[in-house]
Amino acid sequence: MNSAGIQTLLDAEREASKIVQKDRTKRVREARDEAKKEIEAYRADKEAEYKEFEAQGNKAAEEEANKEADEKISEIQEAGKKHRDEIIKNLLSAVSHAHPTPVS
């Protein structure tokens, strides 16, 4: 009988060990799944931050380019106003005194 009691205890110990192992495996899986969720949430957050940063950078670059273009247009318009008479004179001269040359 003593041997049967020891065998029962060993069987119970093995069964308990299996239960503990299943529980550990389950907890490891849950922890892994939770970590994946946290990583995905972090990645999505950082991607959103990057896109916002990129959009702001593009917006600033676009504004700077528009400002430079406006300045150049103003310079060209001012030069045109200053030299209008001379430009018209040169155009009329070129049209009225054309010297055609053959193209080979």
N, CA and C atoms as a LAMMPS dump frame, in Angstrom:
ITEM: TIMESTEP
0
ITEM: NUMBER OF ATOMS
312
ITEM: BOX BOUNDS ff ff ff
-5.0000000000000000e+02 5.0000000000000000e+02
-5.0000000000000000e+02 5.0000000000000000e+02
-5.0000000000000000e+02 5.0000000000000000e+02
ITEM: ATOMS id mol type element x y z
1 1 1 N 0.787 -1.188 0
2 1 2 C 0 0 0
3 1 3 C 0.837 1.264 0
4 2 1 N 1.898 1.186 0.629
5 2 2 C 2.796 2.316 0.686
6 2 3 C 3.286 2.677 -0.706
7 3 1 N 3.586 1.651 -1.472
8 3 2 C 4.042 1.846 -2.848
9 3 3 C 2.939 2.452 -3.701
10 4 1 N 1.704 2.036 -3.485
11 4 2 C 0.579 2.584 -4.24
12 4 3 C 0.373 4.051 -3.881
13 5 1 N 0.558 4.424 -2.641
14 5 2 C 0.406 5.823 -2.208
15 5 3 C 1.487 6.695 -2.835
16 6 1 N 2.712 6.162 -2.884
17 6 2 C 3.825 6.906 -3.489
18 6 3 C 3.557 7.097 -4.979
19 7 1 N 3.075 6.044 -5.615
20 7 2 C 2.772 6.127 -7.053
21 7 3 C 1.675 7.164 -7.315
22 8 1 N 0.677 7.208 -6.45
23 8 2 C -0.404 8.193 -6.592
24 8 3 C 0.144 9.607 -6.442
25 9 1 N 1.038 9.772 -5.463
26 9 2 C 1.661 11.095 -5.28
27 9 3 C 2.494 11.491 -6.503
28 10 1 N 3.25 10.555 -7.065
29 10 2 C 4.059 10.834 -8.257
30 10 3 C 3.167 11.197 -9.446
31 11 1 N 2.071 10.475 -9.606
32 11 2 C 1.133 10.77 -10.683
33 11 3 C 0.541 12.173 -10.501
34 12 1 N 0.176 12.493 -9.261
35 12 2 C -0.392 13.812 -8.966
36 12 3 C 0.638 14.912 -9.243
37 13 1 N 1.89 14.626 -8.9
38 13 2 C 2.959 15.599 -9.13
39 13 3 C 3.164 15.831 -10.629
40 14 1 N 3.137 14.735 -11.404
41 14 2 C 3.277 14.872 -12.862
42 14 3 C 2.11 15.677 -13.441
43 15 1 N 0.911 15.384 -12.968
44 15 2 C -0.279 16.101 -13.444
45 15 3 C -0.177 17.585 -13.081
46 16 1 N 0.266 17.87 -11.873
47 16 2 C 0.433 19.262 -11.444
48 16 3 C 1.492 19.956 -12.29
49 17 1 N 2.558 19.247 -12.605
50 17 2 C 3.625 19.793 -13.437
51 17 3 C 3.101 20.136 -14.83
52 18 1 N 2.252 19.27 -15.395
53 18 2 C 1.657 19.533 -16.702
54 18 3 C 0.763 20.774 -16.652
55 19 1 N -0.012 20.886 -15.59
56 19 2 C -0.91 22.039 -15.434
57 19 3 C -0.106 23.33 -15.328
58 20 1 N 0.968 23.286 -14.541
59 20 2 C 1.828 24.458 -14.377
60 20 3 C 2.468 24.832 -15.714
61 21 1 N 2.934 23.826 -16.452
62 21 2 C 3.56 24.089 -17.754
63 21 3 C 2.57 24.707 -18.738
64 22 1 N 1.329 24.184 -18.756
65 22 2 C 0.298 24.752 -19.63
66 22 3 C 0.039 26.213 -19.277
67 23 1 N -0.047 26.478 -17.967
68 23 2 C -0.309 27.835 -17.507
69 23 3 C 0.835 28.769 -17.905
70 24 1 N 2.077 28.307 -17.753
71 24 2 C 3.233 29.126 -18.148
72 24 3 C 3.193 29.412 -19.642
73 25 1 N 2.921 28.399 -20.422
74 25 2 C 2.852 28.566 -21.874
75 25 3 C 1.773 29.569 -22.24
76 26 1 N 0.633 29.453 -21.575
77 26 2 C -0.475 30.371 -21.842
78 26 3 C -0.073 31.808 -21.497
79 27 1 N 0.565 31.993 -20.358
80 27 2 C 0.985 33.335 -19.947
81 27 3 C 2.038 33.906 -20.883
82 28 1 N 2.953 33.05 -21.355
83 28 2 C 3.979 33.513 -22.29
84 28 3 C 3.319 33.977 -23.599
85 29 1 N 2.37 33.2 -24.096
86 29 2 C 1.655 33.59 -25.317
87 29 3 C 0.911 34.91 -25.129
88 30 1 N 0.227 35.03 -24.004
89 30 2 C -0.507 36.265 -23.734
90 30 3 C 0.445 37.465 -23.654
91 31 1 N 1.575 37.253 -22.985
92 31 2 C 2.56 38.339 -22.873
93 31 3 C 3.109 38.706 -24.249
94 32 1 N 3.375 37.707 -25.086
95 32 2 C 3.886 37.952 -26.436
96 32 3 C 2.854 38.715 -27.266
97 33 1 N 1.586 38.287 -27.176
98 33 2 C 0.531 38.963 -27.922
99 33 3 C 0.374 40.412 -27.47
100 34 1 N 0.426 40.62 -26.165
101 34 2 C 0.309 41.971 -25.621
102 34 3 C 1.486 42.828 -26.079
103 35 1 N 2.681 42.252 -26.086
104 35 2 C 3.857 42.988 -26.542
105 35 3 C 3.724 43.358 -28.021
106 36 1 N 3.207 42.443 -28.835
107 36 2 C 3.003 42.741 -30.261
108 36 3 C 2.039 43.899 -30.429
109 37 1 N 0.96 43.894 -29.642
110 37 2 C -0.018 44.984 -29.722
111 37 3 C 0.626 46.319 -29.349
112 38 1 N 1.422 46.305 -28.286
113 38 2 C 2.088 47.533 -27.852
114 38 3 C 3.069 48.025 -28.905
115 39 1 N 3.793 47.102 -29.513
116 39 2 C 4.757 47.472 -30.553
117 39 3 C 4.028 48.075 -31.752
118 40 1 N 2.942 47.466 -32.164
119 40 2 C 2.176 47.986 -33.306
120 40 3 C 1.606 49.371 -32.994
121 41 1 N 1.107 49.552 -31.781
122 41 2 C 0.565 50.853 -31.393
123 41 3 C 1.681 51.907 -31.394
124 42 1 N 2.843 51.546 -30.874
125 42 2 C 3.99 52.46 -30.842
126 42 3 C 4.424 52.803 -32.265
127 43 1 N 4.506 51.789 -33.125
128 43 2 C 4.912 51.999 -34.518
129 43 3 C 3.924 52.934 -35.225
130 44 1 N 2.638 52.691 -35.036
131 44 2 C 1.614 53.529 -35.67
132 44 3 C 1.725 54.973 -35.179
133 45 1 N 1.975 55.148 -33.885
134 45 2 C 2.115 56.48 -33.312
135 45 3 C 3.317 57.204 -33.911
136 46 1 N 4.437 56.515 -33.998
137 46 2 C 5.656 57.126 -34.541
138 46 3 C 5.514 57.42 -36.03
139 47 1 N 4.835 56.551 -36.774
140 47 2 C 4.6 56.807 -38.191
141 47 3 C 3.727 58.037 -38.376
142 48 1 N 2.72 58.182 -37.524
143 48 2 C 1.853 59.366 -37.594
144 48 3 C 2.658 60.625 -37.28
145 49 1 N 3.517 60.555 -36.276
146 49 2 C 4.372 61.697 -35.933
147 49 3 C 5.279 62.053 -37.107
148 50 1 N 5.859 61.035 -37.744
149 50 2 C 6.758 61.266 -38.865
150 50 3 C 6.018 61.917 -40.035
151 51 1 N 4.821 61.407 -40.339
152 51 2 C 4.055 61.971 -41.444
153 51 3 C 3.696 63.428 -41.169
154 52 1 N 3.352 63.713 -39.921
155 52 2 C 3.029 65.099 -39.561
156 52 3 C 4.261 65.98 -39.708
157 53 1 N 5.413 65.473 -39.225
158 53 2 C 6.663 66.22 -39.337
159 53 3 C 7.017 66.453 -40.805
160 54 1 N 6.855 65.415 -41.625
161 54 2 C 7.156 65.511 -43.046
162 54 3 C 6.229 66.521 -43.731
163 55 1 N 4.955 66.488 -43.373
164 55 2 C 3.984 67.42 -43.963
165 55 3 C 4.335 68.86 -43.596
166 56 1 N 4.723 69.072 -42.352
167 56 2 C 5.098 70.422 -41.927
168 56 3 C 6.346 70.879 -42.658
169 57 1 N 7.304 69.956 -42.841
170 57 2 C 8.529 70.291 -43.565
171 57 3 C 8.225 70.636 -45.007
172 58 1 N 7.351 69.868 -45.647
173 58 2 C 6.975 70.141 -47.037
174 58 3 C 6.224 71.458 -47.143
175 59 1 N 5.369 71.718 -46.165
176 59 2 C 4.601 72.963 -46.173
177 59 3 C 5.541 74.162 -46.055
178 60 1 N 6.519 74.061 -45.168
179 60 2 C 7.477 75.155 -44.997
180 60 3 C 8.295 75.346 -46.271
181 61 1 N 8.716 74.259 -46.893
182 61 2 C 9.494 74.356 -48.128
183 61 3 C 8.656 74.966 -49.246
184 62 1 N 7.388 74.579 -49.315
185 62 2 C 6.491 75.118 -50.332
186 62 3 C 6.287 76.616 -50.126
187 63 1 N 6.096 77.018 -48.872
188 63 2 C 5.912 78.44 -48.576
189 63 3 C 7.163 79.233 -48.947
190 64 1 N 8.328 78.681 -48.658
191 64 2 C 9.591 79.342 -48.991
192 64 3 C 9.745 79.469 -50.505
193 65 1 N 9.413 78.402 -51.237
194 65 2 C 9.507 78.438 -52.703
195 65 3 C 8.536 79.462 -53.276
196 66 1 N 7.327 79.519 -52.748
197 66 2 C 6.347 80.506 -53.218
198 66 3 C 6.825 81.929 -52.952
199 67 1 N 7.426 82.132 -51.796
200 67 2 C 7.934 83.456 -51.439
201 67 3 C 9.04 83.875 -52.411
202 68 1 N 9.958 82.937 -52.696
203 68 2 C 11.038 83.244 -53.631
204 68 3 C 10.497 83.517 -55.033
205 69 1 N 9.516 82.73 -55.467
206 69 2 C 8.921 82.934 -56.791
207 69 3 C 8.246 84.297 -56.873
208 70 1 N 7.525 84.664 -55.83
209 70 2 C 6.862 85.971 -55.811
210 70 3 C 7.881 87.108 -55.884
211 71 1 N 9.004 86.937 -55.162
212 71 2 C 10.054 87.963 -55.2
213 71 3 C 10.64 88.093 -56.6
214 72 1 N 10.897 86.954 -57.259
215 72 2 C 11.457 86.988 -58.612
216 72 3 C 10.471 87.619 -59.595
217 73 1 N 9.197 87.267 -59.471
218 73 2 C 8.178 87.852 -60.348
219 73 3 C 8.135 89.363 -60.166
220 74 1 N 8.216 89.813 -58.93
221 74 2 C 8.21 91.257 -58.656
222 74 3 C 9.435 91.924 -59.274
223 75 1 N 10.595 91.283 -59.159
224 75 2 C 11.818 91.837 -59.748
225 75 3 C 11.68 91.952 -61.269
226 76 1 N 11.131 90.911 -61.896
227 76 2 C 10.959 90.918 -63.348
228 76 3 C 9.97 92.004 -63.76
229 77 1 N 8.889 92.136 -63.015
230 77 2 C 7.892 93.172 -63.33
231 77 3 C 8.497 94.565 -63.183
232 78 1 N 9.276 94.772 -62.149
233 78 2 C 9.922 96.079 -61.942
234 78 3 C 10.907 96.376 -63.072
235 79 1 N 11.686 95.357 -63.454
236 79 2 C 12.631 95.555 -64.556
237 79 3 C 11.877 95.872 -65.84
238 80 1 N 10.765 95.2 -66.06
239 80 2 C 9.943 95.474 -67.242
240 80 3 C 9.411 96.889 -67.233
241 81 1 N 8.977 97.373 -66.087
242 81 2 C 8.458 98.745 -65.986
243 81 3 C 9.569 99.768 -66.237
244 82 1 N 10.758 99.508 -65.689
245 82 2 C 11.877 100.442 -65.84
246 82 3 C 12.331 100.532 -67.294
247 83 1 N 12.373 99.42 -67.971
248 83 2 C 12.953 99.368 -69.311
249 83 3 C 11.9 99.156 -70.397
250 84 1 N 10.653 99.484 -70.096
251 84 2 C 9.549 99.247 -71.032
252 84 3 C 9.797 99.913 -72.393
253 85 1 N 10.145 101.176 -72.365
254 85 2 C 10.344 101.907 -73.63
255 85 3 C 11.467 101.275 -74.448
256 86 1 N 12.541 100.943 -73.795
257 86 2 C 13.686 100.347 -74.498
258 86 3 C 13.319 98.974 -75.069
259 87 1 N 12.563 98.19 -74.306
260 87 2 C 12.136 96.859 -74.763
261 87 3 C 11.246 96.979 -75.994
262 88 1 N 10.28 97.884 -75.942
263 88 2 C 9.368 98.089 -77.076
264 88 3 C 10.157 98.541 -78.304
265 89 1 N 11.092 99.469 -78.106
266 89 2 C 11.925 99.979 -79.208
267 89 3 C 12.713 98.839 -79.842
268 90 1 N 13.331 97.997 -79.014
269 90 2 C 14.125 96.868 -79.536
270 90 3 C 13.253 95.855 -80.263
271 91 1 N 12.059 95.591 -79.744
272 91 2 C 11.154 94.654 -80.41
273 91 3 C 10.708 95.195 -81.768
274 92 1 N 10.308 96.461 -81.788
275 92 2 C 9.883 97.063 -83.051
276 92 3 C 11.02 97.094 -84.063
277 93 1 N 12.203 97.379 -83.6
278 93 2 C 13.371 97.406 -84.482
279 93 3 C 13.652 96.017 -85.043
280 94 1 N 13.558 95.017 -84.2
281 94 2 C 13.826 93.646 -84.65
282 94 3 C 12.786 93.2 -85.66
283 95 1 N 11.538 93.604 -85.489
284 95 2 C 10.469 93.209 -86.398
285 95 3 C 10.58 93.977 -87.719
286 96 1 N 10.847 95.248 -87.63
287 96 2 C 10.863 96.064 -88.852
288 96 3 C 12.162 95.94 -89.639
289 97 1 N 13.238 95.559 -89.024
290 97 2 C 14.53 95.415 -89.701
291 97 3 C 15.004 93.967 -89.631
292 98 1 N 14.172 93.076 -90.039
293 98 2 C 14.509 91.652 -89.977
294 98 3 C 15.559 91.318 -91.007
295 99 1 N 16.497 90.47 -90.622
296 99 2 C 17.557 89.991 -91.509
297 99 3 C 17.474 88.469 -91.533
298 100 1 N 16.635 87.927 -92.4
299 100 2 C 16.482 86.474 -92.43
300 100 3 C 17.77 85.805 -92.894
301 101 1 N 18.073 84.679 -92.271
302 101 2 C 19.229 83.884 -92.667
303 101 3 C 18.762 82.474 -92.966
304 102 1 N 19.3 81.897 -94.026
305 102 2 C 18.872 80.529 -94.383
306 102 3 C 19.359 79.518 -93.349
307 103 1 N 18.531 78.532 -93.163
308 103 2 C 18.885 77.455 -92.238
309 103 3 C 19.383 76.3 -93.08
310 104 1 N 20.515 75.739 -92.697
311 104 2 C 21.054 74.633 -93.502
312 104 3 C 20.687 73.292 -92.989
